Amino acid sequence: MQLTLNIDIPALPQPLKYNNKILLIGSCFTENMADRMVQHKFRLMTNPHGILFNPLSVAYSLDSYVNNKQYKKEDLFQLNELWNSWDHHTRFSHIDADKALEGINAAQQQAATMVREAGWIIITLGSAFQYYLKDNDKPVANNHRAPAQWFEKKLLTIDTIVSALEQTINKIKAVNPNAQMLFTISPVRHIRDGVVDNNRSKARLIEAVHELCSLFDHAHYFPAYELVIDILRDYRFYDIDFVHPNYLATSVVWEHFVKSCIHPGTQMLMKELHEITTARQHRSRFPETEAHRKFLASYAEKARSLMQRYPDLNLREELAYFSADTI
């Protein structure tokens, strides 16, 4: 019995491999997928500015990496006893301005290197609504719980989104000609905008991204949004808030991502790595037994073998764990 629609997701022309460095940027759904990639030992950097929802903030952050921007104290503002950046998520906020800048600029330096070395840049857009400061019309990435009357909310046009990201893609291409771009739209509902305006917002993002993919041969689309909204299409795939996809839903998205976006050879390696990382989580009730020592020795050898076969893999933490009681 078929309980869902079928979806045909074409394989990427250059699927992701373990030797690729990957920069992920965008909404909270980006971090969910990044967590799964970290579990499988991909080399990546996630959200150097923190979580970003709207396309202008994504474009401006990527531009800052290309330009190797370093922030100064005058780029910060103080609110609720914290120093904050309108360009960054609150995870960079700090009671000490120098500490806030230290965290921001450390991430900037790492991202400036990554944007030049990444084989893939994965961008997940969450909302086409943009907030602007009324005082100077500055677009902000996060309101930092500032008073609502400080901001003006606008629904970005498709042309505005395409123009901003098109310029950014060209800038990235200038410093990293080999970078491939993968766009997704977050299936997380921005319900504070209301059901109707949330759908208007998502529709503009989808249309803008498809326009970008038609403009650039190295830009591609993965239908994470459609998988959750149209294929799963049931509130049992959402968390209790009816807004965020639950573990089952994100697992389905991940399975389709692996099949269509990751190289078949890498998929085989992922299965071997999953066995090792799962064994790393094992906690024996009787660690002093010979059986447990043999278990550790077996997986230490598997980790060594994989690292010899794939020099780009970093299994030093797992190897240290498996070797600790076998030396």
Secondary structure, 3 states (H helix, E strand, C coil): CCCCCCCCCCCCCCCECCCCEEEEEECHHHHHHHHHHHHCCCEEEECCCCCCCCHHHHHHHHHHHHCCCCCCHHHEEEECCEEEECCCCHHHCECCHHHHHHHHHHHHHHHHHHHHHCCEEEEEECCCEEEEECCCCCEECCCCCCCHHHEEEEECCHHHHHHHHHHHHHHHHHHCCCCEEEEEECCCCCHHHCHHHHHHHHHHHHHHHHHHHHHCCCEEECCHHHHHHHHHCCHHHECCCCCCECHHHHHHHHHHHHHHHECHHHHHHHHHHHHHHHHHCCCCCCCCCHHHHHHHHHHHHHHHHHHHHCCCCCCHHHHHHHHCCCC
